[in-house]
């Protein structure tokens, strides 16, 4: 399609010119402060030329051919992008254009401009830049002789040079892909067939940070998640806004938690920082300990179900009785059905206590296992006592003169207990 664009009619003005100081009837551009980071696709009027206060001064005289000049919506137009204006409601069956003789010419012109933008989106303004801008440093020769620098164009438009160059770069990338003509063949005022609006966001980014290494990483992650990179970049550039959303909205907080957990899997430094922050906060430290205890108990029950074995109090690993295993499966199914928002601690404690009791019952009901369990427990206690006694350092006691009478009394009592234990074991051995 070939579109005819109205010429730029604003006079050169400063980006920060106070509208109150503008002469009567002059176009006053919207201040650029804080606006340069908005995507023009979200606000088509941001860089578009404004009309003067006198409609007759800017609009052509109405004619009988005005209706024919109004662009008709295409039946094959692609769905508009998220940022593009909604398509005309009657795009499939365009209504017959009304007679413009009785209409305000300004309204007619607005409708025509809207139709152009509805089909082409940001390409409308990119063409204005592409055919009129010659960035500084390029030779002013050939078709570029009448073009102006991005700075001069921005001054005329009442916006920043950075915004102009974002449109310039978007056109440059599209030209490299063969989607639009190169700058060299475009002259001021040239009209060409423009791509559909939904293709625009594939080339344009409204944020300068997208070109940095950090910005490229964010953009790649956003595309992997199936969202527009500009949305992710905007969030990254406004951490205070992100913090406010997390504090105010449970859903945002939950999304942030999931993202942090995924990030920590590949970021040891973040793991350390999070662990340190939790350890220094008493409430969080208690919560972590409670959750760790519940997880250990659930793991104990799950191990019985999955491996079919139990671990006795003395540390033996034996096959789990059928009754015990069935009960463990019942409790585990209840735990697995809990929602993420439900507290698992109480359920885990109940399952653990029930299964633990059944383990103790199974040990007592099996004579062979009961004897082996008691033997194991006794030998374990003997090993611990032996290790403790071996660690006593008598040399230090004598050298430092820290010996006291009650120490000798305790050793004598220990000696008597050991002698009694030895005698009992010998009698039992002789009797057997």
C-alpha positions as CSV (number, residue, x, y, z in Angstrom):
1,X,0.0,0.0,0.0
2,X,1.1,3.6,-0.6
3,X,0.4,6.0,2.1
4,X,0.6,9.8,1.9
5,X,1.8,11.5,5.1
6,X,1.1,15.1,6.0
7,X,4.2,17.2,6.1
8,X,5.8,18.2,9.4
9,X,4.4,21.7,10.3
10,X,5.9,22.5,13.7
11,X,8.4,25.2,14.1
12,X,11.8,24.5,15.7
13,X,11.3,24.6,19.5
14,X,13.3,23.5,22.5
15,X,12.3,20.2,24.1
16,X,11.6,22.0,27.4
17,X,9.9,25.0,26.1
18,X,7.1,26.1,28.4
19,X,3.7,25.9,26.5
20,X,2.6,29.1,28.2
21,X,5.4,31.0,26.4
22,X,4.4,29.8,22.9
23,X,2.9,32.4,20.6
24,X,-0.8,32.3,19.9
25,X,-1.6,29.8,17.1
26,X,1.8,28.1,17.3
27,X,2.2,24.4,17.8
28,X,3.6,23.6,21.3
29,X,5.3,20.2,21.5
30,X,4.7,18.2,24.6
31,X,7.7,18.4,27.0
32,X,10.1,15.6,26.4
33,X,11.1,15.1,30.0
34,X,10.2,11.6,31.1
35,X,8.6,10.8,27.8
36,X,11.5,9.6,25.8
37,X,11.4,6.1,27.2
38,X,7.8,5.5,26.1
39,X,7.3,3.5,23.0
40,X,5.8,5.6,20.3
41,X,3.7,2.7,19.4
42,X,1.9,3.2,22.7
43,X,1.5,6.9,22.2
44,X,1.3,7.7,18.5
45,X,0.8,11.4,19.2
46,X,4.2,11.6,20.9
47,X,6.2,12.5,17.8
48,X,3.4,13.3,15.4
49,X,2.9,16.9,14.3
50,X,0.2,18.8,16.1
51,X,-2.4,21.0,14.6
52,X,-2.5,24.6,15.1
53,X,-5.3,26.3,17.0
54,X,-6.7,27.6,13.7
55,X,-8.0,24.5,11.7
56,X,-8.4,26.5,8.5
57,X,-4.7,27.4,8.6
58,X,-3.5,23.7,8.6
59,X,-6.3,21.8,6.8
60,X,-6.9,21.8,3.1
61,X,-10.1,23.0,1.7
62,X,-12.7,20.3,1.7
63,X,-13.5,18.9,-1.8
64,X,-15.7,16.3,-3.3
65,X,-12.7,14.0,-3.7
66,X,-11.8,14.1,0.0
67,X,-13.8,10.9,0.7
68,X,-11.9,9.1,-2.0
69,X,-8.6,10.1,-0.4
70,X,-9.5,8.5,2.9
71,X,-7.5,5.2,3.2
72,X,-9.7,2.2,3.3
73,X,-8.8,-0.6,5.9
74,X,-7.4,-3.7,4.3
75,X,-9.2,-7.0,4.6
76,X,-5.8,-8.8,4.8
77,X,-4.4,-6.6,7.5
78,X,-2.5,-8.5,10.2
79,X,-3.6,-8.5,13.8
80,X,-2.2,-5.4,15.5
81,X,0.5,-5.7,18.0
82,X,0.0,-5.3,21.7
83,X,1.0,-1.7,21.5
84,X,-0.7,-0.7,18.3
85,X,-4.1,0.9,18.3
86,X,-7.1,-1.4,18.1
87,X,-8.1,-2.2,14.5
88,X,-11.1,-0.4,13.1
89,X,-14.3,-2.2,14.2
90,X,-15.5,-2.4,10.6
91,X,-12.2,-3.6,9.1
92,X,-13.8,-6.7,7.5
93,X,-16.6,-4.7,5.9
94,X,-15.7,-1.0,5.7
95,X,-18.6,1.4,6.0
96,X,-19.2,3.7,3.1
97,X,-17.2,6.9,3.6
98,X,-19.5,9.8,4.5
99,X,-19.7,12.9,2.5
100,X,-16.9,15.2,3.8
101,X,-18.5,18.3,2.6
102,X,-20.4,18.8,5.9
103,X,-17.5,17.5,8.1
104,X,-14.9,19.5,9.9
105,X,-11.7,19.1,7.8
106,X,-9.7,18.6,11.0
107,X,-11.8,15.6,11.8
108,X,-11.3,14.2,8.3
109,X,-7.6,14.7,8.6
110,X,-7.5,13.0,12.0
111,X,-9.4,10.0,10.6
112,X,-7.0,9.7,7.7
113,X,-4.0,9.8,10.0
114,X,-5.5,7.3,12.3
115,X,-6.2,4.9,9.4
116,X,-2.6,5.1,8.3
117,X,-1.3,4.4,11.8
118,X,-3.7,1.6,12.4
119,X,-2.2,-0.3,9.5
120,X,1.4,0.6,9.8
121,X,2.0,1.5,13.5
122,X,5.5,2.8,14.2
123,X,6.6,2.5,10.6
124,X,4.6,5.7,9.9
125,X,7.0,7.7,12.0
126,X,10.1,5.6,11.2
127,X,9.6,6.6,7.5
128,X,9.5,10.3,8.5
129,X,12.9,9.8,10.2
130,X,14.4,7.6,7.5
131,X,13.6,10.0,4.7
132,X,14.6,13.2,6.5
133,X,17.5,12.4,8.9
134,X,21.2,12.2,8.2
135,X,23.0,11.4,11.4
136,X,26.0,13.6,12.2
137,X,29.2,12.6,10.5
138,X,27.6,11.5,7.3
139,X,28.4,13.4,4.2
140,X,25.7,15.8,3.0
141,X,25.7,14.8,-0.7
142,X,23.3,13.1,-3.2
143,X,19.9,12.4,-1.7
144,X,21.2,13.3,1.8
145,X,21.9,16.9,0.8
146,X,18.5,18.1,2.0
147,X,18.3,15.9,5.1
148,X,19.0,17.2,8.6
149,X,20.8,15.7,11.6
150,X,19.0,13.7,14.2
151,X,19.5,16.6,16.7
152,X,18.0,19.1,14.3
153,X,15.1,16.8,13.5
154,X,14.5,16.2,17.2
155,X,14.5,20.0,17.8
156,X,11.8,20.4,15.1
157,X,9.8,17.5,16.5
158,X,10.1,18.6,20.2
159,X,11.6,15.3,21.4
160,X,15.1,14.0,22.1
161,X,17.7,12.9,19.6
162,X,17.9,9.6,21.3
163,X,14.3,8.8,20.4
164,X,14.9,9.8,16.8
165,X,17.9,7.5,16.6
166,X,15.9,4.6,18.0
167,X,13.5,5.0,15.0
168,X,16.5,5.4,12.7
169,X,18.1,2.2,14.0
170,X,14.9,0.2,13.7
171,X,14.6,1.3,10.1
172,X,18.2,0.4,9.5
173,X,17.7,-3.2,10.8
174,X,14.6,-3.6,8.7
175,X,16.4,-2.4,5.7
176,X,19.2,-4.9,6.3
177,X,16.5,-7.6,6.2
178,X,15.1,-6.3,3.0
179,X,11.8,-5.2,4.5
180,X,12.1,-1.5,3.7
181,X,14.3,0.5,1.4
182,X,17.8,1.8,2.4
183,X,18.2,5.4,3.5
184,X,20.1,6.3,0.4
185,X,17.1,5.8,-1.9
186,X,14.7,7.8,0.3
187,X,14.3,11.6,-0.1
188,X,12.3,14.0,2.0
189,X,8.6,13.6,1.3
190,X,8.9,10.2,-0.4
191,X,6.0,7.8,0.2
192,X,6.5,4.0,0.1
193,X,4.5,0.9,0.9
194,X,5.0,0.2,4.6
195,X,5.1,-3.1,6.4
196,X,2.3,-4.2,8.7
197,X,2.1,-2.8,12.2
198,X,2.8,-6.1,14.0
199,X,6.2,-6.4,12.4
200,X,7.3,-3.1,14.0
201,X,8.1,-4.4,17.5
202,X,10.5,-6.9,16.0
203,X,12.9,-4.1,15.1
204,X,12.1,-1.3,17.5
205,X,13.0,-0.9,21.2
206,X,11.9,2.1,23.2
207,X,14.8,1.8,25.7
208,X,18.5,2.6,25.3
209,X,19.4,-0.1,27.8
210,X,18.5,-2.8,25.3
211,X,21.8,-2.3,23.4
212,X,23.9,-3.0,26.5
213,X,25.1,-6.5,27.5
214,X,22.7,-6.5,30.5
215,X,19.9,-5.3,28.2
216,X,20.5,-8.0,25.7
217,X,20.5,-10.7,28.4
218,X,17.1,-9.3,29.7
219,X,15.7,-9.2,26.2
220,X,16.7,-12.8,25.5
221,X,15.2,-13.9,28.8
222,X,12.0,-12.1,28.0
223,X,11.7,-13.7,24.6
224,X,12.3,-17.1,26.2
225,X,9.3,-16.4,28.5
226,X,7.2,-15.3,25.6
227,X,6.9,-11.6,26.5
228,X,8.0,-8.4,24.9
229,X,11.6,-7.4,25.8
230,X,10.5,-3.8,26.3
231,X,8.3,-4.8,29.2
232,X,11.2,-6.7,31.0
233,X,13.6,-3.8,30.3
234,X,11.1,-1.3,31.8
235,X,10.9,-3.4,35.0
236,X,14.7,-3.7,35.2
237,X,15.1,0.0,34.9
238,X,12.6,0.7,37.7
239,X,13.6,-1.5,40.7
240,X,11.7,0.7,43.0
241,X,8.5,0.0,41.1
242,X,9.3,-3.7,41.2
243,X,9.8,-3.5,45.0
244,X,6.4,-1.7,45.4
245,X,4.6,-4.3,43.3
246,X,6.2,-7.2,45.4
247,X,5.3,-5.5,48.7
248,X,1.7,-4.8,47.7
249,X,0.7,-7.8,45.6
250,X,1.0,-11.4,46.7
251,X,0.9,-12.6,43.1
252,X,3.9,-10.5,42.2
253,X,5.7,-11.6,45.3
254,X,5.1,-15.3,44.4
255,X,6.4,-14.7,40.9
256,X,9.5,-12.9,42.3
257,X,10.1,-15.8,44.7
258,X,10.0,-18.4,41.9
259,X,12.3,-16.3,39.8
260,X,14.8,-16.0,42.6
261,X,14.8,-19.7,43.2
262,X,15.4,-20.4,39.6
263,X,18.2,-17.8,39.5
264,X,19.9,-19.2,42.6
265,X,20.2,-22.6,41.0
266,X,22.9,-21.2,38.7
267,X,24.1,-18.3,40.9
268,X,26.2,-19.4,43.9
269,X,26.9,-15.8,44.9
270,X,23.1,-15.2,45.2
271,X,22.7,-18.4,47.2
272,X,25.3,-17.2,49.7
273,X,23.7,-13.8,50.0
274,X,20.2,-15.3,50.5
275,X,21.5,-17.8,53.1
276,X,23.3,-15.0,54.9
277,X,20.2,-12.8,54.9
278,X,18.1,-15.6,56.3
279,X,20.6,-16.5,59.0
280,X,20.7,-12.9,60.2
281,X,16.9,-12.7,60.5
282,X,15.6,-14.6,63.5
283,X,12.0,-15.1,62.2
284,X,13.3,-16.4,58.9
285,X,15.9,-18.7,60.6
286,X,13.1,-20.3,62.7
287,X,10.9,-20.7,59.6
288,X,13.7,-22.4,57.7
289,X,14.5,-24.7,60.6
290,X,10.8,-25.6,60.9
291,X,10.5,-26.3,57.1
292,X,13.7,-28.3,57.2
293,X,12.4,-30.5,60.0
294,X,9.1,-31.1,58.1
295,X,11.1,-31.9,54.9
296,X,13.2,-34.5,56.8
297,X,10.1,-36.2,58.2
298,X,8.4,-36.3,54.9
299,X,11.6,-37.7,53.4
300,X,11.6,-40.5,56.1
301,X,8.1,-41.5,55.1
302,X,8.8,-41.3,51.4
303,X,11.9,-43.5,51.7
304,X,9.8,-46.2,53.3
305,X,7.3,-46.1,50.4
306,X,9.8,-45.9,47.6
307,X,12.4,-48.3,48.9
308,X,10.3,-50.6,51.0
309,X,12.7,-50.5,53.9
310,X,12.7,-49.0,57.4
311,X,15.5,-47.7,59.5
312,X,15.2,-48.8,63.2
313,X,16.1,-46.5,66.1
314,X,19.4,-48.3,66.5
315,X,20.2,-47.5,62.8
316,X,19.5,-50.9,61.2
317,X,18.0,-51.0,57.8
318,X,15.5,-53.9,57.3
319,X,12.5,-54.7,55.0
320,X,9.3,-52.9,56.0
321,X,6.3,-55.0,56.9
322,X,3.3,-54.7,54.5
323,X,1.1,-53.0,57.0
324,X,3.7,-50.4,57.8
325,X,4.3,-49.7,54.1
326,X,0.6,-49.3,53.3
327,X,0.2,-46.8,56.2
328,X,3.2,-44.8,55.0
329,X,1.7,-44.7,51.5
330,X,-1.6,-43.4,52.9
331,X,0.1,-40.6,54.8
332,X,2.4,-39.7,51.8
333,X,-0.6,-39.4,49.5
334,X,-2.2,-36.9,51.9
335,X,1.0,-34.9,52.0
336,X,1.3,-34.8,48.2
337,X,-2.2,-33.5,47.9
338,X,-1.5,-30.4,49.9
339,X,-1.5,-27.1,48.1
340,X,1.6,-25.0,48.1
341,X,-0.2,-22.5,50.3
342,X,-1.0,-25.1,53.0
343,X,1.3,-25.7,55.9
344,X,2.9,-29.2,55.7
345,X,4.5,-29.1,59.2
346,X,1.5,-30.5,61.1
347,X,0.7,-33.2,58.5
348,X,4.4,-34.2,58.3
349,X,4.6,-34.5,62.1
350,X,1.5,-36.7,62.2
351,X,2.8,-38.9,59.4
352,X,6.2,-39.2,61.0
353,X,4.9,-40.1,64.5
354,X,2.5,-42.7,63.1
355,X,5.2,-44.4,61.0
356,X,7.8,-44.2,63.7
357,X,5.4,-45.9,66.1
358,X,4.7,-48.7,63.6
359,X,8.5,-49.1,63.2
360,X,8.9,-49.6,67.0
361,X,6.0,-52.0,67.0
362,X,7.5,-54.0,64.2
363,X,10.8,-54.3,66.0
364,X,9.2,-55.5,69.2
365,X,7.0,-58.1,67.5
366,X,10.0,-59.7,65.8
367,X,12.1,-61.6,68.4
368,X,15.2,-61.8,66.3
369,X,15.0,-58.2,65.2
370,X,14.3,-57.1,68.8
371,X,17.5,-58.9,70.1
372,X,19.6,-57.5,67.3
373,X,18.2,-54.0,67.9
374,X,19.1,-54.1,71.6
375,X,22.5,-55.5,70.9
376,X,23.2,-52.7,68.3
377,X,22.0,-50.0,70.8
378,X,24.2,-51.4,73.6
379,X,27.3,-51.6,71.3
380,X,26.7,-48.1,70.0
381,X,26.6,-46.7,73.6
382,X,29.7,-48.7,74.5
383,X,31.5,-47.2,71.5
384,X,30.5,-43.6,72.5
385,X,31.7,-44.2,76.1
386,X,35.0,-45.6,75.0
387,X,35.6,-42.7,72.6
388,X,34.8,-40.1,75.3
389,X,37.2,-41.8,77.8
390,X,40.0,-42.1,75.2
391,X,39.7,-38.3,74.7
392,X,40.6,-37.5,78.3
393,X,44.0,-35.9,78.5
394,X,45.5,-36.6,81.9
395,X,48.8,-34.8,81.1
396,X,47.0,-31.4,80.8
397,X,45.2,-32.0,84.1
398,X,48.4,-32.7,86.0
399,X,50.4,-29.9,84.3
400,X,47.9,-27.1,84.7
401,X,47.0,-28.3,88.3
402,X,43.3,-28.3,87.5
403,X,42.7,-31.6,89.3
404,X,40.0,-31.6,92.0
405,X,38.8,-34.3,94.4
406,X,35.4,-34.8,92.8
407,X,37.2,-35.9,89.5
408,X,38.7,-38.8,91.3
409,X,35.4,-39.7,92.9
410,X,33.6,-39.7,89.5
411,X,36.4,-42.0,88.0
412,X,36.1,-44.4,90.9
413,X,32.3,-44.5,90.5
414,X,32.8,-45.1,86.8
415,X,35.3,-47.9,87.5
416,X,32.8,-49.6,89.8
417,X,30.1,-49.4,87.1
418,X,32.4,-50.9,84.5
419,X,33.4,-53.7,86.9
420,X,29.7,-54.4,87.6
421,X,28.9,-54.4,83.9
422,X,31.8,-56.8,83.2
423,X,30.7,-59.2,85.9
424,X,27.1,-59.2,84.7
425,X,28.2,-60.0,81.1
426,X,30.5,-62.8,82.3
427,X,27.7,-64.4,84.3
428,X,25.4,-64.2,81.3
429,X,28.0,-65.7,79.1
430,X,28.7,-68.6,81.5
431,X,25.0,-69.3,81.9
432,X,24.4,-69.5,78.2
